[in-house]
Amino acid sequence: MKKVNINTASREELQNISGIGEKMADAIVRYREEHGKFHSKEEINEIPGFSEIRRERVKANVQL
């Protein structure tokens, strides 16, 4: 599976990633709007409301 750029992906593109549903896609887009682009995958840990397992799955499927 091709990795998705977390900084440029649309909400819909993010939802197609394993482990990301509507709620997490919205949270990622909201984080980008409030903080600017992601500079490291570790910033995903700053998004509240998601388990460590889910965050790790997302990190494995995105690129910067």
Buried (B, 14 or more C-beta within 10 A) or exposed (E): EEEBEBBEBEEEBBBEBEBBEEEBBBBBBEBBEEEEEBEEBEBBEEBEEBEEEBBEBBBEBBEE
